[in-house]
Amino acid sequence: TSASSKDSMAACVDPEGEASAEAVDSPTGGAEGAGGDLDDPDISVCVSCIERPAQHVLHKCGHLVYCSTCRRKVVARKLKAQPGCAAKAKRPSELNNKELERTSVSCPLCREEGVLLPRRKYKGVVYEI
């Protein structure tokens, strides 16, 4: 990672956990395509696989963190861990939209709990890393 991407990651949250005003707010969502150029400094990479562009934002904190594939895996893992959940036997590819849209997960950056939204549906400030 470059020094500028480390600086932008550090700028997302200050030591008290408050969002910084230096966050990136891009309405176009340059990482919408599945095969984006990951060498482009304007495209955030999925924090889980580090292979595909991040396309999903955690609703509560605004961090752009997961690609679509990793989002499914995280939601499936969360549902599987819940006692008495009907989705225990489901693979990530078998999850329905209701499960994907309503399951609260923990942000891998700040640990805030919230649902993952596609970037194009998120109305707040997006914090890219």
MMTF fields as JSON, N, C-alpha, C and O atoms, coordinates in Angstrom:
{
  "mmtfVersion": "1.0.0",
  "mmtfProducer": "UNKNOWN",
  "numBonds": 515,
  "numAtoms": 516,
  "numGroups": 129,
  "numChains": 1,
  "numModels": 1,
  "chainsPerModel": [1],
  "groupsPerChain": [129],
  "chainIdList": ["A"],
  "bondAtomList": [4, 2, 8, 6, 12, 10, 16, 14, 20, 18, 24, 22, 28, 26, 32, 30, 36, 34, 40, 38, 44, 42, 48, 46, 52, 50, 56, 54, 60, 58, 64, 62, 68, 66, 72, 70, 76, 74, 80, 78, 84, 82, 88, 86, 92, 90, 96, 94, 100, 98, 104, 102, 108, 106, 112, 110, 116, 114, 120, 118, 124, 122, 128, 126, 132, 130, 136, 134, 140, 138, 144, 142, 148, 146, 152, 150, 156, 154, 160, 158, 164, 162, 168, 166, 172, 170, 176, 174, 180, 178, 184, 182, 188, 186, 192, 190, 196, 194, 200, 198, 204, 202, 208, 206, 212, 210, 216, 214, 220, 218, 224, 222, 228, 226, 232, 230, 236, 234, 240, 238, 244, 242, 248, 246, 252, 250, 256, 254, 260, 258, 264, 262, 268, 266, 272, 270, 276, 274, 280, 278, 284, 282, 288, 286, 292, 290, 296, 294, 300, 298, 304, 302, 308, 306, 312, 310, 316, 314, 320, 318, 324, 322, 328, 326, 332, 330, 336, 334, 340, 338, 344, 342, 348, 346, 352, 350, 356, 354, 360, 358, 364, 362, 368, 366, 372, 370, 376, 374, 380, 378, 384, 382, 388, 386, 392, 390, 396, 394, 400, 398, 404, 402, 408, 406, 412, 410, 416, 414, 420, 418, 424, 422, 428, 426, 432, 430, 436, 434, 440, 438, 444, 442, 448, 446, 452, 450, 456, 454, 460, 458, 464, 462, 468, 466, 472, 470, 476, 474, 480, 478, 484, 482, 488, 486, 492, 490, 496, 494, 500, 498, 504, 502, 508, 506, 512, 510],
  "bondOrderList": [1, 1, 1, 1, 1, 1, 1, 1, 1, 1, 1, 1, 1, 1, 1, 1, 1, 1, 1, 1, 1, 1, 1, 1, 1, 1, 1, 1, 1, 1, 1, 1, 1, 1, 1, 1, 1, 1, 1, 1, 1, 1, 1, 1, 1, 1, 1, 1, 1, 1, 1, 1, 1, 1, 1, 1, 1, 1, 1, 1, 1, 1, 1, 1, 1, 1, 1, 1, 1, 1, 1, 1, 1, 1, 1, 1, 1, 1, 1, 1, 1, 1, 1, 1, 1, 1, 1, 1, 1, 1, 1, 1, 1, 1, 1, 1, 1, 1, 1, 1, 1, 1, 1, 1, 1, 1, 1, 1, 1, 1, 1, 1, 1, 1, 1, 1, 1, 1, 1, 1, 1, 1, 1, 1, 1, 1, 1, 1],
  "groupList": [{"groupName": "THR", "atomNameList": ["N", "CA", "C", "O"], "elementList": ["N", "C", "C", "O"], "formalChargeList": [0, 0, 0, 0], "bondAtomList": [1, 0, 2, 1, 3, 2], "bondOrderList": [1, 1, 2], "singleLetterCode": "T", "chemCompType": "L-PEPTIDE LINKING"}, {"groupName": "SER", "atomNameList": ["N", "CA", "C", "O"], "elementList": ["N", "C", "C", "O"], "formalChargeList": [0, 0, 0, 0], "bondAtomList": [1, 0, 2, 1, 3, 2], "bondOrderList": [1, 1, 2], "singleLetterCode": "S", "chemCompType": "L-PEPTIDE LINKING"}, {"groupName": "ALA", "atomNameList": ["N", "CA", "C", "O"], "elementList": ["N", "C", "C", "O"], "formalChargeList": [0, 0, 0, 0], "bondAtomList": [1, 0, 2, 1, 3, 2], "bondOrderList": [1, 1, 2], "singleLetterCode": "A", "chemCompType": "L-PEPTIDE LINKING"}, {"groupName": "LYS", "atomNameList": ["N", "CA", "C", "O"], "elementList": ["N", "C", "C", "O"], "formalChargeList": [0, 0, 0, 0], "bondAtomList": [1, 0, 2, 1, 3, 2], "bondOrderList": [1, 1, 2], "singleLetterCode": "K", "chemCompType": "L-PEPTIDE LINKING"}, {"groupName": "ASP", "atomNameList": ["N", "CA", "C", "O"], "elementList": ["N", "C", "C", "O"], "formalChargeList": [0, 0, 0, 0], "bondAtomList": [1, 0, 2, 1, 3, 2], "bondOrderList": [1, 1, 2], "singleLetterCode": "D", "chemCompType": "L-PEPTIDE LINKING"}, {"groupName": "MET", "atomNameList": ["N", "CA", "C", "O"], "elementList": ["N", "C", "C", "O"], "formalChargeList": [0, 0, 0, 0], "bondAtomList": [1, 0, 2, 1, 3, 2], "bondOrderList": [1, 1, 2], "singleLetterCode": "M", "chemCompType": "L-PEPTIDE LINKING"}, {"groupName": "CYS", "atomNameList": ["N", "CA", "C", "O"], "elementList": ["N", "C", "C", "O"], "formalChargeList": [0, 0, 0, 0], "bondAtomList": [1, 0, 2, 1, 3, 2], "bondOrderList": [1, 1, 2], "singleLetterCode": "C", "chemCompType": "L-PEPTIDE LINKING"}, {"groupName": "VAL", "atomNameList": ["N", "CA", "C", "O"], "elementList": ["N", "C", "C", "O"], "formalChargeList": [0, 0, 0, 0], "bondAtomList": [1, 0, 2, 1, 3, 2], "bondOrderList": [1, 1, 2], "singleLetterCode": "V", "chemCompType": "L-PEPTIDE LINKING"}, {"groupName": "PRO", "atomNameList": ["N", "CA", "C", "O"], "elementList": ["N", "C", "C", "O"], "formalChargeList": [0, 0, 0, 0], "bondAtomList": [1, 0, 2, 1, 3, 2], "bondOrderList": [1, 1, 2], "singleLetterCode": "P", "chemCompType": "L-PEPTIDE LINKING"}, {"groupName": "GLU", "atomNameList": ["N", "CA", "C", "O"], "elementList": ["N", "C", "C", "O"], "formalChargeList": [0, 0, 0, 0], "bondAtomList": [1, 0, 2, 1, 3, 2], "bondOrderList": [1, 1, 2], "singleLetterCode": "E", "chemCompType": "L-PEPTIDE LINKING"}, {"groupName": "GLY", "atomNameList": ["N", "CA", "C", "O"], "elementList": ["N", "C", "C", "O"], "formalChargeList": [0, 0, 0, 0], "bondAtomList": [1, 0, 2, 1, 3, 2], "bondOrderList": [1, 1, 2], "singleLetterCode": "G", "chemCompType": "PEPTIDE LINKING"}, {"groupName": "LEU", "atomNameList": ["N", "CA", "C", "O"], "elementList": ["N", "C", "C", "O"], "formalChargeList": [0, 0, 0, 0], "bondAtomList": [1, 0, 2, 1, 3, 2], "bondOrderList": [1, 1, 2], "singleLetterCode": "L", "chemCompType": "L-PEPTIDE LINKING"}, {"groupName": "ILE", "atomNameList": ["N", "CA", "C", "O"], "elementList": ["N", "C", "C", "O"], "formalChargeList": [0, 0, 0, 0], "bondAtomList": [1, 0, 2, 1, 3, 2], "bondOrderList": [1, 1, 2], "singleLetterCode": "I", "chemCompType": "L-PEPTIDE LINKING"}, {"groupName": "ARG", "atomNameList": ["N", "CA", "C", "O"], "elementList": ["N", "C", "C", "O"], "formalChargeList": [0, 0, 0, 0], "bondAtomList": [1, 0, 2, 1, 3, 2], "bondOrderList": [1, 1, 2], "singleLetterCode": "R", "chemCompType": "L-PEPTIDE LINKING"}, {"groupName": "GLN", "atomNameList": ["N", "CA", "C", "O"], "elementList": ["N", "C", "C", "O"], "formalChargeList": [0, 0, 0, 0], "bondAtomList": [1, 0, 2, 1, 3, 2], "bondOrderList": [1, 1, 2], "singleLetterCode": "Q", "chemCompType": "L-PEPTIDE LINKING"}, {"groupName": "HIS", "atomNameList": ["N", "CA", "C", "O"], "elementList": ["N", "C", "C", "O"], "formalChargeList": [0, 0, 0, 0], "bondAtomList": [1, 0, 2, 1, 3, 2], "bondOrderList": [1, 1, 2], "singleLetterCode": "H", "chemCompType": "L-PEPTIDE LINKING"}, {"groupName": "TYR", "atomNameList": ["N", "CA", "C", "O"], "elementList": ["N", "C", "C", "O"], "formalChargeList": [0, 0, 0, 0], "bondAtomList": [1, 0, 2, 1, 3, 2], "bondOrderList": [1, 1, 2], "singleLetterCode": "Y", "chemCompType": "L-PEPTIDE LINKING"}, {"groupName": "ASN", "atomNameList": ["N", "CA", "C", "O"], "elementList": ["N", "C", "C", "O"], "formalChargeList": [0, 0, 0, 0], "bondAtomList": [1, 0, 2, 1, 3, 2], "bondOrderList": [1, 1, 2], "singleLetterCode": "N", "chemCompType": "L-PEPTIDE LINKING"}],
  "groupTypeList": [0, 1, 2, 1, 1, 3, 4, 1, 5, 2, 2, 6, 7, 4, 8, 9, 10, 9, 2, 1, 2, 9, 2, 7, 4, 1, 8, 0, 10, 10, 2, 9, 10, 2, 10, 10, 4, 11, 4, 4, 8, 4, 12, 1, 7, 6, 7, 1, 6, 12, 9, 13, 8, 2, 14, 15, 7, 11, 15, 3, 6, 10, 15, 11, 7, 16, 6, 1, 0, 6, 13, 13, 3, 7, 7, 2, 13, 3, 11, 3, 2, 14, 8, 10, 6, 2, 2, 3, 2, 3, 13, 8, 1, 9, 11, 17, 17, 3, 9, 11, 9, 13, 0, 1, 7, 1, 6, 8, 11, 6, 13, 9, 9, 10, 7, 11, 11, 8, 13, 13, 3, 16, 3, 10, 7, 7, 16, 9, 12],
  "groupIdList": [1, 2, 3, 4, 5, 6, 7, 8, 9, 10, 11, 12, 13, 14, 15, 16, 17, 18, 19, 20, 21, 22, 23, 24, 25, 26, 27, 28, 29, 30, 31, 32, 33, 34, 35, 36, 37, 38, 39, 40, 41, 42, 43, 44, 45, 46, 47, 48, 49, 50, 51, 52, 53, 54, 55, 56, 57, 58, 59, 60, 61, 62, 63, 64, 65, 66, 67, 68, 69, 70, 71, 72, 73, 74, 75, 76, 77, 78, 79, 80, 81, 82, 83, 84, 85, 86, 87, 88, 89, 90, 91, 92, 93, 94, 95, 96, 97, 98, 99, 100, 101, 102, 103, 104, 105, 106, 107, 108, 109, 110, 111, 112, 113, 114, 115, 116, 117, 118, 119, 120, 121, 122, 123, 124, 125, 126, 127, 128, 129],
  "secStructList": [7, 7, 2, 2, 2, 2, 2, 2, 2, 2, 2, 2, 5, 7, 6, 6, 1, 7, 5, 7, 6, 6, 7, 7, 7, 7, 1, 1, 7, 6, 6, 7, 1, 6, 6, 7, 7, 6, 6, 1, 6, 6, 1, 7, 5, 7, 6, 6, 6, 1, 1, 1, 5, 7, 7, 3, 3, 3, 6, 6, 6, 7, 5, 3, 3, 3, 7, 2, 2, 2, 2, 2, 2, 2, 2, 2, 2, 2, 2, 2, 2, 1, 6, 6, 7, 4, 4, 4, 4, 7, 7, 4, 4, 4, 7, 7, 2, 2, 2, 2, 2, 2, 7, 7, 3, 3, 7, 6, 6, 6, 7, 7, 3, 3, 7, 3, 3, 3, 4, 4, 4, 7, 7, 1, 7, 7, 5, 7, 7],
  "xCoordList": [0.818, 0.0, 0.861, 1.956, 0.336, 1.079, 0.881, -0.018, 1.713, 1.614, 0.309, -0.269, -0.174, -1.415, -2.605, -3.519, -2.633, -3.758, -3.71, -4.76, -2.507, -2.389, -2.863, -3.516, -2.532, -2.985, -4.491, -5.108, -5.112, -6.563, -7.241, -8.323, -6.613, -7.186, -7.125, -8.088, -6.011, -5.856, -6.788, -7.196, -7.131, -7.983, -9.445, -10.242, -9.824, -11.228, -11.745, -12.848, -10.957, -11.42, -10.3, -9.164, -10.62, -9.608, -9.536, -10.357, -8.597, -8.435, -9.675, -9.855, -10.536, -11.763, -12.874, -13.957, -12.627, -13.627, -14.578, -15.547, -14.336, -15.205, -14.775, -13.587, -15.735, -15.434, -14.704, -15.017, -13.747, -12.952, -13.588, -14.287, -13.356, -13.875, -13.072, -13.451, -11.974, -11.127, -11.559, -10.823, -12.731, -13.189, -13.522, -13.803, -13.483, -13.758, -15.244, -15.832, -15.863, -17.269, -17.376, -17.39, -17.451, -17.502, -18.859, -19.171, -19.683, -21.01, -20.996, -21.99, -19.918, -19.917, -19.636, -20.08, -18.916, -18.627, -17.785, -18.254, -16.582, -15.705, -15.472, -14.988, -15.792, -15.538, -16.781, -16.864, -17.745, -18.985, -18.772, -19.464, -17.848, -17.618, -16.878, -16.085, -17.121, -16.493, -15.015, -14.242, -14.607, -13.221, -12.479, -11.729, -12.658, -12.009, -10.5, -9.979, -9.798, -8.349, -7.902, -7.994, -7.419, -7.071, -5.806, -5.499, -5.055, -3.884, -4.269, -3.452, -5.496, -6.004, -6.167, -6.898, -5.509, -5.589, -6.978, -7.24, -7.876, -9.219, -10.185, -11.334, -9.746, -10.62, -10.235, -9.084, -11.222, -10.988, -11.086, -11.907, -10.249, -10.188, -10.928, -10.922, -11.559, -12.243, -11.253, -10.151, -11.635, -10.731, -10.61, -9.731, -11.47, -11.429, -10.551, -9.618, -10.841, -10.097, -8.92, -7.973, -8.964, -7.939, -7.7, -6.596, -8.731, -8.633, -9.601, -9.299, -10.759, -11.803, -12.133, -11.863, -12.716, -13.104, -14.185, -15.108, -14.073, -15.102, -16.332, -16.227, -17.499, -18.744, -19.83, -20.893, -19.58, -20.611, -20.142, -19.022, -21.044, -20.776, -21.538, -22.7, -20.889, -21.592, -22.43, -21.907, -23.727, -24.69, -24.375, -24.491, -23.993, -23.788, -22.555, -22.611, -21.445, -20.187, -19.768, -18.971, -20.292, -19.965, -18.691, -18.253, -18.078, -16.858, -17.195, -18.07, -16.499, -16.611, -15.666, -14.448, -16.216, -15.361, -15.353, -14.284, -16.484, -16.546, -16.956, -17.706, -16.449, -16.955, -18.228, -18.55, -18.942, -20.195, -19.997, -20.802, -18.938, -18.671, -18.382, -18.939, -17.523, -17.166, -18.335, -18.475, -19.17, -20.369, -21.235, -21.716, -21.437, -22.244, -21.623, -22.33, -20.301, -19.62, -19.76, -19.995, -19.616, -19.711, -21.127, -21.307, -22.126, -23.517, -23.838, -24.488, -23.398, -23.642, -23.0, -23.606, -21.782, -21.083, -21.835, -21.951, -22.344, -23.085, -24.383, -24.726, -25.105, -26.347, -26.095, -26.873, -25.047, -24.714, -24.391, -24.669, -23.813, -23.43, -24.615, -24.511, -25.736, -26.898, -27.643, -27.943, -27.944, -28.658, -30.088, -30.805, -30.485, -31.846, -32.142, -33.31, -31.137, -31.352, -31.593, -30.899, -32.571, -32.917, -31.854, -31.831, -30.982, -29.985, -28.714, -27.73, -28.719, -27.507, -26.943, -25.726, -27.796, -27.336, -27.064, -26.609, -27.337, -27.19, -25.746, -24.984, -25.4, -24.112, -24.286, -25.411, -23.179, -23.298, -24.082, -24.824, -23.934, -24.632, -26.133, -26.882, -26.586, -28.01, -28.767, -29.98, -28.094, -28.759, -29.694, -29.383, -30.85, -31.778, -31.542, -30.809, -32.16, -31.952, -32.355, -31.699, -33.427, -33.875, -32.792, -32.531, -32.169, -31.091, -29.889, -29.282, -29.546, -28.401, -28.645, -27.726, -29.87, -30.192, -30.482, -30.347, -30.881, -31.306, -30.356, -30.54, -29.364, -28.451, -27.396, -26.672, -27.319, -26.347, -25.016, -24.957, -23.943, -22.598, -21.7, -22.062, -20.548, -19.58, -18.624, -18.121, -18.374, -17.424, -16.022, -15.615, -15.279, -13.931, -12.931, -11.823, -13.309, -12.408, -12.662, -11.718, -13.928, -14.22, -15.09, -15.339, -15.551, -16.379, -17.787, -18.481, -18.212, -19.59, -20.513, -20.183, -21.66, -22.629, -23.585, -24.048, -23.875, -24.815, -24.989, -24.316, -25.894, -26.137, -25.261, -24.868, -24.963, -24.156, -25.065, -25.981, -24.801, -25.58, -24.69, -23.503, -25.265, -24.491, -24.167, -24.975, -23.003, -22.56, -23.559, -23.784, -24.151, -25.079, -26.351, -27.037, -26.68, -27.877, -27.576, -28.497, -26.311, -25.933, -25.968, -25.382, -26.646, -26.857, -25.89, -25.869, -25.1, -24.199, -22.814, -22.595, -21.883, -20.491, -19.84, -19.969, -19.136, -18.457, -16.994, -16.301, -16.534, -15.144, -14.395, -14.558, -13.572, -12.794, -11.463, -10.951, -10.911, -9.576, -8.626, -7.445],
  "yCoordList": [-1.197, 0.0, 1.26, 1.293, 2.283, 3.531, 4.346, 4.071, 5.337, 6.202, 6.975, 7.226, 7.363, 8.131, 7.299, 7.831, 5.996, 5.171, 4.928, 4.808, 4.852, 4.716, 5.993, 5.94, 7.149, 8.415, 8.527, 9.012, 8.086, 8.181, 7.241, 7.549, 6.068, 5.147, 5.77, 5.685, 6.39, 7.019, 8.21, 8.548, 8.853, 10.036, 9.687, 10.57, 8.428, 8.046, 8.221, 8.732, 7.8, 7.839, 8.392, 7.921, 9.391, 9.926, 9.048, 8.141, 9.274, 8.405, 8.305, 7.303, 9.321, 9.258, 8.509, 8.34, 8.055, 7.295, 8.149, 7.625, 9.438, 10.317, 10.347, 10.241, 10.49, 10.563, 11.861, 12.914, 11.77, 12.923, 13.643, 13.023, 14.924, 15.705, 15.456, 15.937, 14.717, 14.479, 13.25, 12.795, 12.71, 11.509, 11.824, 12.968, 10.789, 10.943, 10.772, 9.79, 11.707, 11.62, 11.677, 12.759, 10.513, 10.442, 9.92, 8.758, 10.737, 10.297, 9.285, 8.587, 9.184, 8.304, 6.868, 5.973, 6.608, 5.228, 4.536, 3.574, 4.969, 4.452, 2.961, 2.401, 2.286, 0.848, 0.028, -1.126, 0.583, -0.139, -1.373, -2.374, -1.332, -2.477, -3.582, -3.311, -4.826, -5.961, -6.056, -6.612, -5.531, -5.679, -4.375, -4.121, -3.52, -2.219, -2.349, -3.381, -1.306, -1.287, -1.018, 0.114, -2.047, -1.917, -1.116, -0.764, -0.814, 0.042, 1.515, 2.362, 1.822, 3.187, 3.615, 2.96, 4.69, 5.102, 5.57, 5.696, 5.831, 6.288, 5.14, 5.385, 3.898, 2.748, 2.067, 1.679, 1.925, 1.232, -0.267, -0.737, -1.005, -2.449, -3.095, -2.569, -4.226, -5.003, -5.328, -5.806, -5.072, -5.304, -6.776, -7.149, -7.611, -9.037, -9.812, -10.5, -9.706, -10.492, -9.727, -10.343, -8.414, -7.537, -7.85, -7.657, -8.329, -8.67, -7.885, -7.599, -7.538, -6.886, -5.517, -5.265, -4.638, -3.314, -3.422, -4.228, -2.618, -2.555, -1.871, -0.836, -2.455, -1.916, -1.726, -1.187, -2.161, -2.101, -1.296, -1.452, -0.423, 0.516, 0.069, -0.326, 0.129, -0.149, 1.071, 2.179, 0.865, 1.957, 2.879, 4.097, 2.348, 3.163, 4.063, 5.226, 3.529, 4.292, 4.867, 5.804, 4.324, 4.844, 4.3, 4.796, 3.288, 2.709, 1.843, 0.979, 2.083, 1.281, 0.097, 0.273, -1.127, -2.213, -3.484, -4.067, -3.944, -5.271, -5.259, -4.39, -6.24, -6.521, -7.358, -7.751, -7.63, -8.376, -9.798, -10.29, -10.461, -11.832, -11.902, -12.743, -11.03, -11.04, -10.593, -11.062, -9.699, -9.303, -10.517, -10.705, -11.345, -12.559, -13.492, -14.072, -13.631, -14.512, -14.011, -14.8, -12.698, -12.115, -12.269, -12.626, -12.001, -12.13, -13.592, -13.88, -14.511, -15.935, -16.384, -17.134, -15.928, -16.283, -15.734, -16.417, -14.506, -13.888, -14.649, -14.91, -15.006, -15.745, -17.14, -17.624, -17.762, -19.104, -19.077, -20.047, -17.991, -17.865, -17.558, -17.723, -17.117, -16.778, -18.045, -18.88, -18.204, -19.4, -19.439, -18.438, -20.596, -20.785, -20.146, -20.023, -19.738, -19.069, -20.096, -21.111, -19.834, -20.756, -20.798, -21.731, -19.811, -19.735, -20.528, -20.43, -21.309, -22.021, -22.897, -22.976, -23.548, -24.477, -23.798, -24.45, -22.505, -21.813, -21.465, -21.046, -21.652, -21.171, -19.701, -19.244, -18.958, -17.533, -17.289, -16.311, -18.143, -17.955, -18.192, -17.813, -18.809, -19.121, -18.072, -18.199, -17.05, -16.019, -15.193, -14.891, -14.831, -13.987, -12.517, -12.191, -11.643, -10.198, -9.714, -8.839, -10.276, -9.852, -10.127, -9.288, -11.294, -11.625, -10.706, -10.265, -10.418, -9.55, -8.109, -7.439, -7.64, -6.246, -5.997, -4.868, -7.037, -6.833, -7.376, -7.093, -8.132, -8.714, -7.696, -7.162, -7.44, -6.498, -7.211, -8.293, -6.579, -7.13, -6.075, -4.902, -6.498, -5.597, -5.06, -5.823, -3.755, -3.143, -3.663, -3.654, -4.116, -4.615, -3.512, -3.807, -2.262, -1.154, -0.539, -0.296, -0.282, 0.411, -0.403, 0.031, -1.572, -2.494, -1.982, -2.525, -0.963, -0.47, -1.518, -2.083, -1.78, -2.736, -2.013, -0.912, -2.628, -2.055, -2.962, -3.986, -2.586, -3.376, -2.861, -1.694, -3.737, -3.379, -2.984, -3.72, -1.821, -1.311, -1.162, -0.858, -1.378, -1.049, 0.445, 1.257, 0.792, 2.185, 3.117, 4.229, 2.691, 3.554, 3.854, 4.834, 3.027, 3.251, 4.007, 4.449, 4.158, 4.829, 6.337, 6.841, 7.054, 8.498, 9.372, 10.586, 8.798, 9.594, 9.731, 9.434, 10.182, 10.335, 8.963, 8.22, 8.623, 7.338, 7.524, 8.382, 6.71, 6.75, 5.625, 4.46, 5.971, 4.983, 4.753, 5.629, 3.572, 3.298, 3.005, 2.747],
  "zCoordList": [0.0, 0.0, 0.0, 0.562, -0.641, -0.723, 0.54, 1.334, 0.718, 1.89, 1.876, 2.933, 0.683, 0.61, 1.037, 1.667, 0.716, 1.148, 2.64, 3.273, 3.233, 4.682, 5.361, 6.403, 4.766, 5.327, 5.265, 6.213, 4.16, 4.056, 5.025, 5.524, 5.313, 6.282, 7.671, 8.434, 7.998, 9.303, 9.441, 10.552, 8.327, 8.377, 8.577, 8.894, 8.403, 8.533, 9.945, 10.14, 10.95, 12.326, 13.193, 13.126, 14.004, 14.908, 16.159, 16.297, 17.071, 18.238, 19.114, 19.805, 19.101, 19.894, 19.179, 19.738, 17.949, 17.21, 16.4, 15.849, 16.31, 15.549, 14.094, 13.787, 13.205, 11.772, 11.463, 12.019, 10.587, 10.202, 9.023, 8.221, 8.915, 7.798, 6.531, 5.464, 6.622, 5.463, 4.668, 3.792, 4.957, 4.269, 2.819, 2.463, 1.993, 0.576, 0.335, 0.788, -0.367, -0.712, -2.222, -2.81, -2.85, -4.3, -4.744, -4.484, -5.407, -5.814, -6.956, -7.155, -7.7, -8.861, -8.516, -9.235, -7.445, -7.058, -8.097, -8.706, -8.328, -9.357, -9.311, -10.294, -8.218, -8.091, -8.395, -7.974, -9.108, -9.386, -10.243, -10.053, -11.168, -12.038, -11.321, -10.419, -11.705, -11.034, -11.375, -10.595, -12.513, -12.924, -12.949, -13.892, -11.934, -11.9, -11.83, -11.407, -12.243, -12.209, -10.778, -10.304, -10.087, -8.683, -8.463, -7.324, -9.524, -9.4, -9.37, -9.009, -9.743, -9.718, -8.254, -7.512, -7.821, -6.419, -5.999, -4.803, -6.954, -6.624, -6.343, -5.976, -6.508, -6.287, -4.99, -4.794, -4.098, -2.833, -3.056, -3.843, -2.364, -2.506, -1.341, -0.228, -1.595, -0.566, 0.548, 0.277, 1.795, 2.917, 3.276, 4.053, 2.731, 3.043, 2.061, 2.475, 0.781, -0.213, -0.813, -1.303, -0.782, -1.349, -2.832, -3.341, -3.512, -4.931, -5.807, -6.965, -5.261, -6.048, -5.452, -4.277, -6.263, -5.757, -4.684, -4.807, -3.644, -2.605, -3.178, -3.836, -2.925, -3.469, -2.426, -2.734, -1.188, -0.154, 1.043, 1.528, 1.509, 2.589, 3.832, 3.741, 4.989, 6.228, 6.579, 6.695, 6.747, 6.909, 8.096, 7.96, 9.219, 10.422, 10.353, 10.753, 9.846, 9.888, 8.533, 8.483, 7.442, 6.119, 5.508, 4.471, 6.125, 5.553, 4.341, 4.407, 3.245, 2.031, 2.225, 2.183, 2.439, 2.9, 2.062, 1.881, 1.543, 0.934, -0.534, -0.977, -1.279, -2.625, -2.443, -1.322, -3.515, -3.42, -2.911, -2.12, -3.355, -2.934, -1.436, -0.731, -0.961, 0.462, 1.333, 2.463, 0.826, 1.56, 1.828, 2.945, 0.81, 0.98, 2.02, 2.843, 1.978, 2.929, 4.36, 5.275, 4.558, 5.897, 6.447, 7.612, 5.615, 6.058, 6.362, 7.367, 5.52, 5.76, 7.07, 7.834, 7.33, 8.571, 9.785, 10.803, 9.68, 10.783, 11.046, 12.199, 9.981, 10.14, 10.714, 11.536, 10.297, 10.787, 12.278, 12.984, 12.765, 14.169, 15.087, 16.303, 14.52, 15.336, 15.743, 14.89, 17.027, 17.479, 16.928, 16.962, 16.427, 15.927, 14.594, 14.226, 13.862, 12.581, 11.484, 11.414, 10.631, 9.546, 8.458, 7.656, 8.417, 7.345, 7.665, 6.932, 8.742, 9.147, 8.046, 7.884, 7.296, 6.271, 4.932, 3.992, 4.834, 3.553, 3.252, 4.123, 1.995, 1.504, 1.125, 0.921, 1.028, 0.676, -0.616, -0.706, -1.596, -2.872, -2.759, -3.66, -1.677, -1.498, -0.693, -0.521, -0.199, 0.592, -0.283, -1.435, 0.284, -0.472, -0.144, 0.79, -0.91, -0.741, 0.647, 1.214, 1.196, 2.523, 3.569, 4.431, 3.493, 4.43, 4.239, 5.216, 2.996, 2.71, 3.159, 3.629, 3.017, 3.329, 4.804, 5.274, 5.543, 6.929, 7.986, 9.17, 7.603, 8.58, 8.989, 8.149, 10.27, 10.81, 11.021, 11.606, 10.529, 10.674, 11.312, 11.39, 11.756, 12.372, 11.31, 10.485, 11.327, 10.404, 10.723, 11.885, 9.713, 9.972, 10.332, 10.779, 10.143, 10.449, 11.819, 12.57, 12.156, 13.413, 14.373, 15.498, 13.943, 14.75, 15.029, 15.888, 14.326, 14.434, 13.805, 12.763, 14.427, 13.894, 12.95, 13.249, 11.822, 10.872, 9.673, 9.557, 8.779, 7.573, 6.44, 6.424, 5.501, 4.335, 3.182, 2.815, 2.62, 1.493, 0.274, 0.401, -0.928, -2.135, -2.115, -1.664, -2.597, -2.557, -3.233, -2.754, -4.318, -5.055, -4.256, -4.549, -3.25, -2.431, -1.145, -0.458, -0.815, 0.431, 0.216, -0.743, 1.095, 0.922, 1.714, 1.514, 2.595, 3.433, 2.84, 1.666, 3.66, 3.273, 3.286, 4.258, 2.203, 2.083, 2.469, 1.922, 3.418, 3.863, 3.192, 3.552, 2.214, 1.478, 2.168, 2.864, 1.972, 2.519, 1.386, 1.621]
}
